[in-house]
Amino acid sequence: MSSRREFLQLAKTFDPKKSKIGGWYVSEKLDGTRAFWDAGLTRGLATETVPWASVIDPKTGKKKAKIKPYSTGLWSRHGNPIIAPDDFLDLLPPIPLDGELWAGRGKFQLCRSICGGDTPDPRFDQIQYAAYGSPSINRVMMTGEIKNTNFHAKFDVNEIAKFIVCCIETVRSDFCSLDEDATFDHELLGMKDYLDGDRVYIHKQVRLPEAEESARAKLNEYLNTVVDDGGEGVIIRDPNAEWTPKRVASLLKFKPFEDDEGEIIGFTSGRKTDKGSKLLGKIGALILDYKGKRLELAGLTYEEREFAAPRMEAHAELFPGIDMPSDFQGEHFKLGQMVTFKYRELTDDGIPKEARYFRNREEEE
């Protein structure tokens, strides 16, 4: 049986009681679109010919009804091509990169809109690529099975290696990759020879002091600066760790709020409050199934509160502040959809406190 893996390396949550971070790096956690650059090996190739492309629908086990026709060499964390324009792709180097496409703090939706299309978006000049690292191509393509709600594929590193050799011969003869045992420090050094631009660059890393107490103080100082400037948190990295396509303890996320996800199983109707009656006929809250428990999720914008049909709005206005019939859908939210939310902490019963909608889970490419 193939070992389970992810497409990219994912972070675990920083636990002050367990994690030792002296001498590690800290950087801002960017809120954009995670993207793997395969060094341009697959640029211009048909998507279905690329062995790591997501072409199977995880829900049905059959070929997806819609697949982007060609690869740009840029891939989302779920194995889908990111259709960037040629002038942006020309800025990217002949080495693999793991990084983030982003448009700046607080602009996740704009970034997702620009990067998620089926054709190159003319607004791509607002997008930058912040490179986190340059993992070995063999590490990225190591044998294993990806199996989650967004991506299902089996990787055979030997078969993929043959494909890569063919791509080097026909697409990218100047391709270069680090050895499999390269550490994060090696990745940083390797990228310096290729990345020095304004739109494609090495994401800023700050080395923490070796002494643990001093490292914790520096970490909290850095986190506070990031949050005060509008950022969402930080990432902490072990300089001696090798890149691995799994959720690893050598890569940690640290945010003032936790986040999790749940499945939409219903909607409540909006009601009149001390601020007025503008929520009458609208969605009051999303009802989630959170680990078998009911969770009402707030934090929607006014536009996101629209029901899918006028009859639903009329019914909601007549019956404010209660659960809506089981066939109701939102204009922006559907039953069965997974959504991500932020919260402060869990109650003794395991229910997130102050839970507020963060983003559509399917948007987290």
C-alpha positions as CSV (number, residue, x, y, z in Angstrom):
1,M,0.0,0.0,0.0
2,S,1.3,3.5,-0.9
3,S,2.2,5.8,2.0
4,R,-0.1,8.8,2.4
5,R,1.3,12.1,1.4
6,E,0.3,15.6,0.4
7,F,1.1,17.5,-2.8
8,L,3.1,20.2,-0.9
9,Q,4.6,20.5,2.5
10,L,2.0,21.7,5.1
11,A,2.5,23.2,8.5
12,K,1.4,22.0,11.9
13,T,0.3,24.4,14.6
14,F,2.9,25.9,17.0
15,D,2.4,24.5,20.5
16,P,4.3,26.6,23.0
17,K,4.3,23.7,25.5
18,K,6.0,21.3,23.0
19,S,7.8,23.1,20.3
20,K,11.5,24.1,20.6
21,I,12.3,26.9,18.1
22,G,15.7,28.2,19.1
23,G,17.7,29.0,15.9
24,W,14.7,28.6,13.6
25,Y,13.4,31.0,11.0
26,V,10.2,33.1,11.3
27,S,8.4,34.7,8.4
28,E,5.0,36.3,7.8
29,K,2.2,33.8,6.9
30,L,0.9,35.1,3.6
31,D,-2.7,35.0,2.7
32,G,-2.6,34.3,-1.0
33,T,-2.7,31.3,-3.3
34,R,-0.1,28.6,-2.5
35,A,1.7,27.7,-5.7
36,F,4.4,25.1,-6.8
37,W,6.5,26.1,-9.7
38,D,7.9,23.0,-11.4
39,A,10.8,25.0,-13.0
40,G,8.8,25.3,-16.2
41,L,9.1,21.6,-17.0
42,T,5.5,21.3,-18.0
43,R,4.9,24.7,-19.5
44,G,2.7,24.4,-22.5
45,L,2.0,20.7,-22.1
46,A,-1.5,19.3,-22.0
47,T,-2.6,19.0,-18.4
48,E,-3.8,15.4,-18.8
49,T,-0.3,14.3,-19.8
50,V,1.3,15.5,-16.6
51,P,1.5,12.7,-14.0
52,W,1.0,15.0,-11.0
53,A,-2.0,16.8,-12.4
54,S,-5.3,16.5,-10.5
55,V,-7.5,14.9,-13.2
56,I,-9.6,12.5,-11.0
57,D,-12.6,13.7,-9.1
58,P,-12.1,12.5,-5.5
59,K,-15.8,12.2,-4.9
60,T,-16.6,10.0,-7.9
61,G,-13.2,8.4,-8.7
62,K,-13.8,9.2,-12.3
63,K,-12.2,11.8,-14.6
64,K,-13.1,15.4,-13.8
65,A,-15.8,17.0,-16.0
66,K,-13.6,20.1,-16.2
67,I,-9.9,20.1,-16.5
68,K,-7.8,23.2,-17.5
69,P,-6.5,22.2,-20.9
70,Y,-2.8,23.1,-20.5
71,S,-0.1,23.5,-17.9
72,T,1.8,26.7,-17.2
73,G,4.3,25.0,-14.8
74,L,2.5,26.7,-11.9
75,W,0.4,24.4,-9.8
76,S,-2.1,24.9,-7.0
77,R,-1.8,22.9,-3.7
78,H,-4.5,20.7,-5.1
79,G,-2.7,19.9,-8.4
80,N,-4.5,22.2,-10.7
81,P,-2.7,24.5,-13.3
82,I,-2.6,28.2,-12.4
83,I,-3.1,30.1,-15.7
84,A,-0.6,32.9,-15.5
85,P,0.3,35.1,-18.4
86,D,3.6,34.5,-20.3
87,D,5.2,37.7,-19.1
88,F,4.9,36.5,-15.5
89,L,6.0,33.0,-16.3
90,D,9.1,34.3,-18.0
91,L,10.2,35.8,-14.6
92,L,10.3,32.4,-12.9
93,P,13.6,30.5,-12.7
94,P,14.6,27.1,-14.0
95,I,14.5,25.6,-10.5
96,P,11.5,24.2,-8.5
97,L,9.9,26.7,-6.1
98,D,7.4,26.3,-3.3
99,G,5.8,29.6,-2.5
100,E,2.8,31.9,-2.6
101,L,1.1,34.0,-5.2
102,W,-0.3,37.1,-3.4
103,A,-1.6,40.6,-4.0
104,G,-0.8,42.0,-0.6
105,R,-2.3,41.9,2.9
106,G,-6.0,41.6,3.1
107,K,-6.4,40.9,-0.6
108,F,-7.0,37.2,-0.6
109,Q,-10.2,37.4,-2.6
110,L,-8.6,39.6,-5.2
111,C,-5.6,37.2,-5.5
112,R,-7.9,34.2,-5.8
113,S,-10.0,35.9,-8.4
114,I,-6.9,36.7,-10.5
115,C,-5.2,33.3,-10.1
116,G,-8.2,31.1,-10.4
117,G,-9.3,31.7,-14.0
118,D,-9.2,29.5,-17.0
119,T,-7.4,32.2,-19.1
120,P,-4.6,34.6,-18.2
121,D,-6.1,37.5,-16.2
122,P,-4.9,41.0,-17.3
123,R,-4.8,42.0,-13.6
124,F,-1.9,39.5,-13.0
125,D,0.4,42.5,-12.9
126,Q,-0.8,42.9,-9.3
127,I,0.5,39.5,-8.3
128,Q,3.8,38.7,-6.8
129,Y,5.4,35.3,-6.1
130,A,7.1,34.9,-2.7
131,A,9.3,31.8,-2.7
132,Y,9.4,29.9,0.5
133,G,11.9,27.3,-0.7
134,S,13.4,25.3,-3.6
135,P,12.7,21.6,-2.8
136,S,14.3,18.8,-4.7
137,I,12.1,17.7,-7.5
138,N,12.4,14.1,-6.4
139,R,11.2,15.1,-2.9
140,V,8.2,16.8,-4.4
141,M,7.4,13.8,-6.6
142,M,8.2,11.1,-4.0
143,T,6.1,7.9,-4.1
144,G,2.9,7.9,-2.2
145,E,-0.9,8.5,-2.4
146,I,-2.6,11.9,-2.1
147,K,-6.2,11.3,-1.0
148,N,-8.3,14.2,0.3
149,T,-11.5,16.0,-0.6
150,N,-9.8,18.1,-3.3
151,F,-7.1,15.9,-4.7
152,H,-6.7,12.1,-5.3
153,A,-3.6,10.8,-7.1
154,K,-0.9,8.1,-6.8
155,F,2.7,9.1,-7.3
156,D,5.5,6.8,-8.5
157,V,8.8,8.6,-8.3
158,N,10.4,6.3,-10.8
159,E,7.7,6.8,-13.4
160,I,7.6,10.5,-12.8
161,A,11.4,10.7,-13.2
162,K,11.2,9.3,-16.7
163,F,8.6,12.0,-17.5
164,I,10.9,14.7,-16.1
165,V,13.8,13.5,-18.1
166,C,11.7,13.8,-21.2
167,C,10.6,17.3,-20.2
168,I,14.2,18.4,-19.7
169,E,15.1,17.2,-23.2
170,T,12.2,18.8,-24.9
171,V,10.9,21.7,-22.7
172,R,13.5,23.0,-20.2
173,S,17.1,22.0,-20.9
174,D,18.5,24.5,-18.2
175,F,16.5,22.8,-15.5
176,C,18.3,22.5,-12.1
177,S,17.3,21.0,-8.8
178,L,18.9,20.5,-5.4
179,D,19.8,17.1,-4.0
180,E,17.2,15.1,-2.1
181,D,18.9,15.6,1.3
182,A,19.0,19.4,1.0
183,T,17.9,21.3,4.1
184,F,16.0,24.5,4.3
185,D,19.2,26.4,4.7
186,H,20.5,24.8,1.5
187,E,17.3,25.9,-0.2
188,L,17.8,29.5,0.8
189,L,21.3,29.5,-0.5
190,G,20.3,27.8,-3.8
191,M,17.6,30.4,-4.5
192,K,19.9,33.4,-4.0
193,D,21.5,32.6,-7.4
194,Y,18.2,32.8,-9.2
195,L,15.9,35.2,-7.4
196,D,16.5,38.9,-7.0
197,G,13.5,40.5,-8.6
198,D,10.6,42.6,-7.3
199,R,7.8,40.3,-8.4
200,V,9.5,37.0,-7.9
201,Y,11.6,36.9,-4.7
202,I,12.7,35.0,-1.7
203,H,10.2,35.5,1.1
204,K,11.9,37.3,4.0
205,Q,13.1,35.0,6.7
206,V,14.3,36.2,10.1
207,R,16.6,33.9,12.2
208,L,15.5,33.5,15.8
209,P,18.1,33.5,18.6
210,E,19.5,30.1,19.6
211,A,18.5,30.5,23.2
212,E,14.9,29.2,23.6
213,E,13.7,32.0,25.9
214,S,15.1,34.7,23.6
215,A,13.6,32.9,20.6
216,R,10.2,33.0,22.1
217,A,10.5,36.7,22.9
218,K,11.6,37.5,19.4
219,L,8.8,35.3,17.9
220,N,6.1,37.1,19.9
221,E,7.6,40.5,19.0
222,Y,7.6,39.5,15.3
223,L,4.0,38.2,15.4
224,N,2.8,41.4,17.0
225,T,4.4,43.5,14.3
226,V,2.9,41.4,11.6
227,V,-0.6,41.4,13.1
228,D,-0.4,45.2,13.8
229,D,0.5,45.7,10.1
230,G,-2.6,43.7,9.0
231,G,-1.0,40.3,8.6
232,E,-2.7,37.1,9.8
233,G,0.2,35.3,11.5
234,V,3.7,33.8,11.1
235,I,5.4,30.6,10.0
236,I,8.3,29.1,11.9
237,R,10.8,26.8,10.0
238,D,13.5,24.4,11.1
239,P,16.7,25.4,9.1
240,N,18.0,21.8,9.2
241,A,14.8,20.1,8.0
242,E,14.4,18.5,4.6
243,W,11.3,19.4,2.6
244,T,8.7,16.7,2.8
245,P,5.2,16.6,1.2
246,K,3.3,16.0,4.4
247,R,2.1,18.0,7.4
248,V,5.3,18.3,9.4
249,A,6.5,19.5,12.8
250,S,9.5,21.2,11.2
251,L,7.1,23.8,9.7
252,L,4.8,25.5,12.2
253,K,2.0,28.1,11.9
254,F,1.4,30.6,14.7
255,K,-1.7,32.9,14.6
256,P,-3.6,34.9,17.2
257,F,-6.7,32.9,16.1
258,E,-7.1,29.3,15.4
259,D,-8.9,28.0,12.3
260,D,-10.8,24.9,11.4
261,E,-13.5,23.7,9.0
262,G,-16.9,22.3,8.9
263,E,-19.7,21.2,6.5
264,I,-22.7,23.4,5.8
265,I,-25.9,21.5,6.8
266,G,-28.3,24.4,7.0
267,F,-29.1,28.0,7.5
268,T,-30.8,30.2,10.1
269,S,-32.8,33.2,9.0
270,G,-31.8,36.8,9.9
271,R,-33.7,38.7,12.5
272,K,-34.2,42.3,13.6
273,T,-31.6,43.5,16.0
274,D,-30.8,46.8,17.8
275,K,-29.0,47.8,14.6
276,G,-32.2,47.5,12.5
277,S,-34.0,45.0,10.3
278,K,-31.7,44.8,7.3
279,L,-31.1,41.1,7.9
280,L,-34.7,40.1,7.6
281,G,-35.1,37.8,4.7
282,K,-31.4,37.1,4.7
283,I,-29.2,34.3,6.0
284,G,-28.6,34.9,9.7
285,A,-25.9,32.2,10.2
286,L,-24.5,29.1,8.5
287,I,-25.2,25.9,10.4
288,L,-22.2,23.6,10.3
289,D,-21.6,20.0,11.2
290,Y,-18.3,20.4,13.2
291,K,-17.0,17.0,14.3
292,G,-20.6,15.7,14.9
293,K,-21.6,18.9,16.7
294,R,-23.8,21.8,15.6
295,L,-22.0,25.1,15.1
296,E,-23.7,28.3,14.0
297,L,-21.2,30.4,12.1
298,A,-21.4,34.2,12.0
299,G,-19.2,36.7,10.2
300,L,-20.9,36.9,6.8
301,T,-20.9,40.0,4.7
302,Y,-24.3,41.5,3.6
303,E,-23.8,40.2,0.1
304,E,-23.0,36.7,1.3
305,R,-26.3,36.5,3.2
306,E,-28.4,36.2,0.1
307,F,-30.6,33.1,-0.3
308,A,-30.7,31.4,-3.7
309,A,-34.3,32.3,-4.6
310,P,-36.9,35.0,-3.8
311,R,-39.3,32.4,-2.2
312,M,-36.6,31.5,0.3
313,E,-36.1,35.2,1.1
314,A,-39.8,35.7,1.6
315,H,-40.0,32.6,3.9
316,A,-37.0,33.8,5.9
317,E,-38.6,37.2,6.4
318,L,-41.8,35.6,7.7
319,F,-39.9,33.3,10.1
320,P,-36.9,35.3,11.5
321,G,-34.2,33.8,13.7
322,I,-35.0,30.1,13.2
323,D,-33.6,27.2,11.1
324,M,-34.7,27.2,7.5
325,P,-36.2,24.2,5.6
326,S,-33.7,21.5,4.6
327,D,-34.0,22.3,0.9
328,F,-32.9,26.0,1.3
329,Q,-29.6,27.1,-0.4
330,G,-27.6,30.3,-0.3
331,E,-26.6,32.3,-3.3
332,H,-23.0,31.9,-2.2
333,F,-23.2,28.8,0.1
334,K,-24.6,25.4,-0.7
335,L,-25.4,22.4,1.5
336,G,-22.5,20.0,1.8
337,Q,-20.0,22.8,1.1
338,M,-16.9,22.9,3.4
339,V,-16.0,26.2,4.9
340,T,-13.1,27.5,7.0
341,F,-13.7,29.6,10.1
342,K,-11.6,31.4,12.8
343,Y,-12.1,31.0,16.5
344,R,-10.4,31.9,19.8
345,E,-10.5,28.7,21.7
346,L,-12.7,25.6,22.4
347,T,-15.3,25.3,25.1
348,D,-15.2,22.4,27.5
349,D,-17.6,20.6,25.1
350,G,-15.3,21.1,22.2
351,I,-17.2,23.9,20.5
352,P,-15.2,26.8,18.9
353,K,-15.8,30.1,20.7
354,E,-16.4,33.3,18.7
355,A,-16.4,31.3,15.4
356,R,-16.5,33.5,12.3
357,Y,-16.5,32.7,8.7
358,F,-13.0,32.9,7.2
359,R,-13.2,31.6,3.6
360,N,-14.6,29.0,1.3
361,R,-12.5,25.8,1.8
362,E,-12.5,25.2,-1.9
363,E,-10.9,28.6,-2.4
364,E,-7.7,27.5,-0.6
365,E,-5.7,26.7,-3.6
